[in-house]
Amino acid sequence: MDAAFASPAPVVASGAAGGVGFDLDRVRATLMLLGIALHSADVFVTAGNWLVADAQRSAVFDAMVALIHSFRVPGFFLLSGLLFARSLGRHAVPELLSRQLLRLGLPLLVCWALLNGAQQALLAWQRGGDPWLAWLSPPPMYHLWFLRDLLVLDLLVLAAAALMGGSMGTGTGAAATAAMAETTHRASGRFAARLSRALDRLAARGSSHWSLVAVTGTLFSLALLLGVRLTGRAYAVAPGGLSLFNIAFHAPLFLAGLAMSHRPAWLNAWLRTPLWTLPLAALAAAWGEQASDTLRHALAREVALAVQLLGIWIATGAVVGALGHLRSAQPGHRSSGSRLGRALIGASYTIFLVHHLLVVVLALLLLPLAWPAAVKFALIVGGALALSLAFHRWAVQPFAVMRLLFNGRALSAPAERPARAAAGRA
């Protein structure tokens, strides 16, 4: 449907999504679960203090955070581009605009005001401040920045597609409305197709290779970031914490998904990145992120940024490809694992929205206990996942208003059916 949080219907992609058997649902659910692990590990890192900093720490969690950080959010932007390309081919721009505002914008506003506000109040209380004053103050975006930036990218693509549609006439009535819808529908497809033709020119000779895709993506990212910084407004922070630099940093992964949905050869090549490259890529991304801010010379910082971006492109291709091409269960095989996988897929949007607050709450509850970090980490991950699933199953799924507020599903949309075991689901 849209973004990385599409409808709960199974999505087994073919062709434009990496070949038959590439399971976008499995990738999405796994990246979502890794978000719980990432924020739980943040509690125990040795480098700096997160929102909640436990006394029991280990460098193992620093490595875990660096590893997940190298591919998780980039993977979400890639999936979002792939899924948004489908929506561009199915819906006219005005319809898709209203869908995205409802699907992304409404849950963003609701969870920013309620959940992030509650989290800010809880942290203020734990630190000896006034929780009510903190709740009434505009809270930070925290993890919701992903929805904010994704919505901005969607709106920019829709604006470009509408502009490419050209003149739509000045007629009135149903015929004019239908003509406008058809024109913008074709324009959406042309926009993605033109974007993807650039890939064909790069691969005019020979077949694509994962390293060529990673290097091309890195160069495109560097060029976009350079252009944004030349404006002199790259780091200016708009309301909600939005900045041109952050948008430009993640836009290439989103645009890659949008373009490669029309050029499966490039996508297939990128998703064949060997998994053994992941540790090296994660190390490069982590080093580049730190060095690009701390090195003295400007040229050295640019090289470090390039290393960071290359690490991200390699890590994303390796992990998304490995997850999407995992061997599925045998046809007709019914297991508790597939049932759990369907439940995770259906609840993925809700889990993304609520897990951050739950991780903070559980971490604060365990803070006074002198238990090993590994034990606390396991309890936080398990507890946040279980509570998120329970919230979706019994508070969101049965009620139309809650589905609207937390999943952006129109009030007329039917409730989700109970999850059933399905072959080939993680």
C-alpha positions as CSV (number, residue, x, y, z in Angstrom):
1,M,0.0,0.0,0.0
2,D,2.4,2.6,1.1
3,A,5.7,3.1,3.0
4,A,7.2,0.3,5.0
5,F,4.0,-0.2,6.9
6,A,1.6,-1.5,4.2
7,S,-1.6,-3.4,4.8
8,P,-1.4,-6.6,6.6
9,A,-2.0,-8.6,3.5
10,P,0.9,-10.9,2.5
11,V,3.4,-9.4,0.1
12,V,5.5,-11.8,-1.8
13,A,7.2,-9.8,-4.5
14,S,8.2,-10.8,-7.9
15,G,10.0,-9.2,-10.8
16,A,10.3,-5.6,-9.8
17,A,10.8,-6.5,-6.2
18,G,13.7,-8.8,-6.5
19,G,12.5,-11.9,-8.1
20,V,9.9,-14.6,-7.2
21,G,9.9,-15.5,-3.6
22,F,11.3,-12.2,-2.3
23,D,9.3,-11.7,0.8
24,L,8.9,-8.0,1.7
25,D,6.7,-9.0,4.7
26,R,9.5,-11.0,6.2
27,V,12.0,-8.1,5.8
28,R,9.6,-5.6,7.2
29,A,8.7,-7.7,10.3
30,T,12.4,-8.5,10.9
31,L,13.5,-4.8,10.7
32,M,10.7,-3.9,13.0
33,L,11.8,-6.5,15.6
34,L,15.4,-5.2,15.3
35,G,14.1,-1.8,16.2
36,I,13.1,-3.1,19.6
37,A,16.5,-4.8,20.0
38,L,18.2,-1.6,18.9
39,H,16.5,0.7,21.4
40,S,16.8,-1.9,24.2
41,A,20.6,-2.2,23.5
42,D,20.9,1.6,23.7
43,V,20.2,1.4,27.4
44,F,23.4,-0.6,28.0
45,V,25.9,1.0,25.6
46,T,29.3,2.2,27.0
47,A,29.6,5.1,24.6
48,G,27.5,7.9,26.0
49,N,24.1,7.8,27.7
50,W,20.7,7.1,26.0
51,L,17.4,8.4,27.4
52,V,17.8,5.7,30.0
53,A,21.3,4.7,30.9
54,D,21.7,1.5,33.0
55,A,24.7,1.0,35.3
56,Q,25.2,-2.5,33.8
57,R,26.9,-2.0,30.5
58,S,28.8,-3.9,27.9
59,A,30.7,-3.1,24.7
60,V,28.7,-6.0,23.1
61,F,25.7,-3.7,23.0
62,D,27.8,-0.9,21.3
63,A,28.6,-3.4,18.5
64,M,25.0,-4.5,18.3
65,V,23.8,-0.9,17.9
66,A,26.4,-0.2,15.3
67,L,25.5,-3.3,13.3
68,I,21.7,-2.7,13.3
69,H,22.1,1.0,12.8
70,S,24.0,0.4,9.5
71,F,21.1,-1.2,7.7
72,R,17.7,-1.0,9.6
73,V,16.5,2.6,8.7
74,P,18.1,2.5,5.2
75,G,16.3,-0.8,4.7
76,F,13.0,0.8,5.7
77,F,13.5,3.6,3.3
78,L,14.3,1.1,0.5
79,L,11.1,-0.9,1.2
80,S,9.1,2.3,1.4
81,G,10.4,3.3,-2.1
82,L,9.5,-0.2,-3.5
83,L,6.0,-0.1,-2.1
84,F,5.4,3.5,-3.0
85,A,6.3,2.8,-6.6
86,R,3.4,0.3,-6.6
87,S,1.1,2.9,-5.2
88,L,2.2,5.4,-7.9
89,G,1.2,2.9,-10.5
90,R,-2.2,2.2,-9.0
91,H,-3.5,5.6,-7.8
92,A,-3.8,9.1,-9.1
93,V,-1.8,11.8,-7.3
94,P,-4.8,13.4,-5.5
95,E,-6.0,10.1,-4.2
96,L,-2.5,9.0,-3.1
97,L,-1.9,12.3,-1.4
98,S,-5.0,11.8,0.8
99,R,-3.9,8.2,1.5
100,Q,-0.4,9.1,2.6
101,L,-1.6,12.0,4.8
102,L,-4.0,9.6,6.5
103,R,-1.7,6.6,6.6
104,L,1.4,8.4,7.8
105,G,0.4,11.9,8.9
106,L,-2.4,11.1,11.4
107,P,-0.5,8.4,13.4
108,L,2.5,10.6,13.4
109,L,0.6,13.5,15.0
110,V,-1.3,11.2,17.4
111,C,1.7,9.3,18.7
112,W,3.9,12.4,18.8
113,A,1.3,14.2,21.1
114,L,0.3,11.2,23.2
115,L,3.0,8.6,23.4
116,N,6.1,10.9,23.0
117,G,4.4,13.4,25.4
118,A,3.9,10.6,27.9
119,Q,7.5,9.5,27.5
120,Q,8.8,13.0,28.0
121,A,6.7,13.3,31.2
122,L,7.9,10.0,32.5
123,L,11.6,10.9,31.9
124,A,11.0,14.3,33.5
125,W,9.5,12.7,36.6
126,Q,12.4,10.1,36.8
127,R,14.9,13.0,36.7
128,G,13.1,15.0,39.4
129,G,11.3,17.5,37.1
130,D,7.6,18.4,36.7
131,P,6.0,15.7,34.5
132,W,2.8,17.7,33.8
133,L,4.9,20.7,32.5
134,A,7.0,18.3,30.4
135,W,3.9,16.7,28.9
136,L,2.4,20.0,28.0
137,S,5.7,21.1,26.3
138,P,6.2,20.0,22.6
139,P,8.0,16.6,22.9
140,P,10.9,15.5,20.6
141,M,10.2,13.3,17.7
142,Y,12.2,10.5,19.0
143,H,11.8,7.5,16.7
144,L,8.9,9.1,14.8
145,W,11.4,11.1,12.8
146,F,11.2,8.2,10.2
147,L,7.5,8.8,9.5
148,R,8.1,12.6,9.3
149,D,10.9,12.3,6.8
150,L,9.1,9.6,4.8
151,L,6.0,11.7,4.6
152,V,8.1,14.6,3.3
153,L,9.7,12.4,0.6
154,D,6.3,11.0,-0.4
155,L,4.9,14.5,-0.8
156,L,8.0,15.7,-2.8
157,V,7.6,12.7,-5.2
158,L,3.9,13.4,-5.5
159,A,4.5,17.0,-6.3
160,A,7.1,16.0,-9.0
161,A,4.6,13.5,-10.5
162,A,1.9,16.2,-10.6
163,L,4.2,18.7,-12.2
164,M,5.2,16.2,-14.9
165,G,1.5,15.6,-15.6
166,G,1.4,18.9,-17.4
167,S,-1.8,20.8,-18.2
168,M,-4.9,19.0,-17.1
169,G,-7.4,21.2,-18.8
170,T,-10.1,23.4,-17.3
171,G,-13.2,21.2,-17.8
172,T,-15.7,20.6,-15.0
173,G,-17.8,17.7,-13.8
174,A,-17.1,14.0,-13.6
175,A,-15.4,13.7,-17.0
176,A,-12.9,16.4,-16.0
177,T,-12.2,14.7,-12.7
178,A,-11.7,11.3,-14.4
179,A,-9.4,12.9,-17.0
180,M,-7.3,14.5,-14.2
181,A,-7.0,11.2,-12.4
182,E,-5.9,9.4,-15.5
183,T,-3.4,12.1,-16.3
184,T,-1.8,12.1,-12.9
185,H,-1.8,8.3,-12.9
186,R,0.2,8.3,-16.1
187,A,2.5,11.1,-14.8
188,S,3.3,9.0,-11.6
189,G,4.4,6.1,-13.7
190,R,6.4,8.3,-16.0
191,F,8.2,9.9,-13.0
192,A,9.4,6.5,-11.7
193,A,10.3,5.3,-15.1
194,R,12.4,8.4,-15.9
195,L,14.2,8.0,-12.6
196,S,15.0,4.4,-13.3
197,R,16.3,5.0,-16.9
198,A,19.3,6.6,-15.3
199,L,20.2,3.2,-14.0
200,D,20.1,1.8,-17.6
201,R,22.6,4.3,-18.8
202,L,25.0,3.3,-16.0
203,A,24.6,-0.4,-16.8
204,A,24.7,0.0,-20.6
205,R,27.5,-2.6,-20.9
206,G,27.5,-5.9,-19.1
207,S,25.3,-7.1,-16.2
208,S,24.9,-5.3,-12.9
209,H,27.0,-6.2,-9.9
210,W,26.2,-5.5,-6.2
211,S,29.4,-3.5,-5.8
212,L,28.5,-1.3,-8.8
213,V,25.1,-0.6,-7.3
214,A,26.6,0.2,-3.9
215,V,29.2,2.6,-5.4
216,T,26.7,4.2,-7.7
217,G,24.4,4.8,-4.7
218,T,27.2,6.2,-2.7
219,L,28.2,8.7,-5.4
220,F,24.6,9.7,-5.8
221,S,24.2,10.2,-2.1
222,L,27.4,12.3,-1.9
223,A,26.3,14.5,-4.8
224,L,22.9,15.1,-3.3
225,L,24.4,15.9,0.1
226,L,26.9,18.3,-1.5
227,G,24.2,20.1,-3.4
228,V,22.1,20.5,-0.2
229,R,25.1,21.8,1.8
230,L,25.9,24.3,-1.0
231,T,22.5,26.0,-0.3
232,G,23.8,27.1,3.1
233,R,20.5,25.8,4.7
234,A,21.4,22.1,5.1
235,Y,21.5,22.2,8.9
236,A,18.8,24.7,9.5
237,V,16.2,22.9,11.7
238,A,12.6,23.4,10.8
239,P,9.6,22.8,13.2
240,G,9.6,19.1,14.2
241,G,13.3,18.7,13.9
242,L,13.2,18.5,10.1
243,S,16.4,19.4,8.2
244,L,17.5,19.3,4.5
245,F,20.6,17.3,5.4
246,N,18.6,14.5,7.1
247,I,16.2,14.4,4.2
248,A,19.0,14.3,1.6
249,F,20.8,11.7,3.6
250,H,18.0,9.1,3.4
251,A,16.4,10.2,0.2
252,P,18.7,8.1,-2.1
253,L,17.6,4.8,-0.5
254,F,13.9,5.8,-1.0
255,L,14.6,6.9,-4.6
256,A,16.5,3.7,-5.2
257,G,13.5,1.6,-4.2
258,L,11.3,3.8,-6.4
259,A,13.6,3.5,-9.4
260,M,14.6,-0.1,-9.0
261,S,11.0,-1.3,-8.9
262,H,11.2,-0.6,-12.7
263,R,14.7,-2.1,-13.1
264,P,14.7,-5.5,-11.3
265,A,18.2,-6.4,-12.6
266,W,19.8,-3.7,-10.5
267,L,17.7,-4.6,-7.5
268,N,18.5,-8.2,-7.8
269,A,22.2,-7.4,-8.2
270,W,22.2,-5.2,-5.1
271,L,20.3,-7.8,-3.0
272,R,22.9,-10.4,-3.9
273,T,25.4,-8.6,-1.8
274,P,27.3,-11.3,0.2
275,L,26.3,-11.5,3.8
276,W,29.9,-11.8,4.9
277,T,30.4,-8.1,3.9
278,L,28.0,-7.0,6.7
279,P,30.5,-6.8,9.6
280,L,33.0,-4.8,7.5
281,A,30.2,-2.6,6.1
282,A,28.8,-1.9,9.6
283,L,32.3,-1.1,10.8
284,A,32.8,1.3,7.9
285,A,29.5,3.0,8.5
286,A,30.1,3.4,12.2
287,W,33.7,4.8,11.7
288,G,32.6,7.1,9.0
289,E,29.7,8.5,11.0
290,Q,32.0,9.5,13.8
291,A,35.0,10.5,11.7
292,S,32.9,12.8,9.4
293,D,32.2,14.9,12.5
294,T,35.5,14.8,14.3
295,L,38.3,14.9,11.7
296,R,40.1,18.2,11.3
297,H,40.4,18.6,7.6
298,A,37.4,19.1,5.4
299,L,38.6,16.7,2.7
300,A,39.2,14.0,5.3
301,R,35.6,14.5,6.6
302,E,34.3,14.1,3.1
303,V,36.2,10.9,2.7
304,A,34.8,9.6,6.0
305,L,31.3,10.5,4.9
306,A,31.9,8.5,1.7
307,V,33.0,5.5,3.7
308,Q,29.9,5.8,5.9
309,L,27.6,5.9,2.9
310,L,29.3,3.0,1.2
311,G,29.0,1.0,4.3
312,I,25.3,1.7,4.5
313,W,24.6,0.8,0.9
314,I,26.6,-2.5,1.2
315,A,25.0,-3.4,4.6
316,T,21.5,-2.7,3.4
317,G,21.9,-4.8,0.2
318,A,23.3,-7.7,2.2
319,V,20.7,-7.8,5.0
320,V,17.6,-7.0,2.9
321,G,18.7,-9.5,0.3
322,A,19.4,-12.2,2.9
323,L,16.1,-11.7,4.7
324,G,14.0,-11.5,1.6
325,H,15.5,-14.7,0.0
326,L,15.4,-16.9,3.1
327,R,14.1,-20.3,2.3
328,S,10.4,-20.5,3.1
329,A,8.6,-23.2,4.9
330,Q,7.4,-26.2,2.8
331,P,4.0,-25.6,1.2
332,G,1.2,-26.6,3.5
333,H,3.4,-26.6,6.6
334,R,1.6,-25.0,9.5
335,S,3.6,-24.0,12.5
336,S,3.5,-21.7,15.5
337,G,6.3,-19.8,13.9
338,S,4.3,-18.9,10.8
339,R,1.4,-17.9,13.0
340,L,3.6,-15.6,15.0
341,G,5.1,-14.2,11.8
342,R,1.6,-13.3,10.5
343,A,0.8,-11.6,13.8
344,L,4.0,-9.6,13.7
345,I,3.4,-8.6,10.1
346,G,-0.2,-7.5,10.9
347,A,0.9,-5.5,14.0
348,S,4.2,-4.1,12.5
349,Y,2.9,-0.5,12.3
350,T,1.5,-0.5,15.8
351,I,4.7,-2.1,17.2
352,F,6.8,0.6,15.5
353,L,4.7,3.3,17.0
354,V,4.5,2.1,20.6
355,H,7.6,0.1,21.3
356,H,9.8,3.1,22.1
357,L,7.7,4.2,25.0
358,L,7.5,0.6,26.3
359,V,11.3,0.1,26.1
360,V,11.8,3.3,28.2
361,V,9.2,2.2,30.8
362,L,10.7,-1.3,31.2
363,A,14.2,0.0,31.3
364,L,13.2,2.4,34.1
365,L,11.6,-0.4,36.0
366,L,14.7,-2.5,35.8
367,L,17.1,0.4,36.5
368,P,17.4,-0.2,40.3
369,L,18.1,-3.9,39.9
370,A,21.8,-5.1,39.8
371,W,21.1,-7.8,37.3
372,P,23.4,-8.6,34.4
373,A,22.9,-6.5,31.3
374,A,22.1,-9.5,29.2
375,V,19.2,-10.5,31.5
376,K,17.8,-7.0,31.5
377,F,18.1,-6.7,27.8
378,A,16.2,-9.9,27.2
379,L,13.4,-8.8,29.6
380,I,13.1,-5.4,27.9
381,V,13.0,-6.9,24.4
382,G,10.5,-9.7,25.3
383,G,8.3,-7.4,27.4
384,A,8.2,-4.6,24.8
385,L,7.3,-7.0,22.0
386,A,4.6,-8.8,24.1
387,L,3.0,-5.6,25.3
388,S,3.1,-4.1,21.7
389,L,1.4,-7.2,20.3
390,A,-1.2,-7.1,23.1
391,F,-1.9,-3.4,22.5
392,H,-2.5,-4.1,18.8
393,R,-4.6,-7.2,19.3
394,W,-6.9,-5.9,22.0
395,A,-6.8,-2.1,21.8
396,V,-6.2,-1.2,18.1
397,Q,-7.4,-4.1,15.9
398,P,-11.0,-4.4,17.2
399,F,-11.9,-0.7,17.1
400,A,-12.3,1.4,14.0
401,V,-11.3,4.7,15.7
402,M,-8.1,3.1,17.1
403,R,-7.2,1.7,13.7
404,L,-7.7,5.2,12.3
405,L,-5.5,6.9,15.0
406,F,-2.7,4.3,15.2
407,N,-2.7,2.7,11.8
408,G,-4.2,5.4,9.6
409,R,-6.9,3.1,8.3
410,A,-10.1,4.8,7.2
411,L,-13.1,4.3,9.4
412,S,-14.8,2.4,6.5
413,A,-11.9,-0.1,6.3
414,P,-12.7,-3.6,7.6
415,A,-11.1,-4.9,10.7
416,E,-8.2,-7.2,10.3
417,R,-8.9,-10.9,10.4
418,P,-7.3,-13.0,13.1
419,A,-3.8,-14.1,11.9
420,R,-3.7,-17.6,10.5
421,A,-0.7,-19.7,9.7
422,A,0.5,-19.3,6.1
423,A,3.2,-21.1,4.3
424,G,6.3,-19.2,3.6
425,R,5.9,-16.6,6.3
426,A,8.6,-15.7,8.8
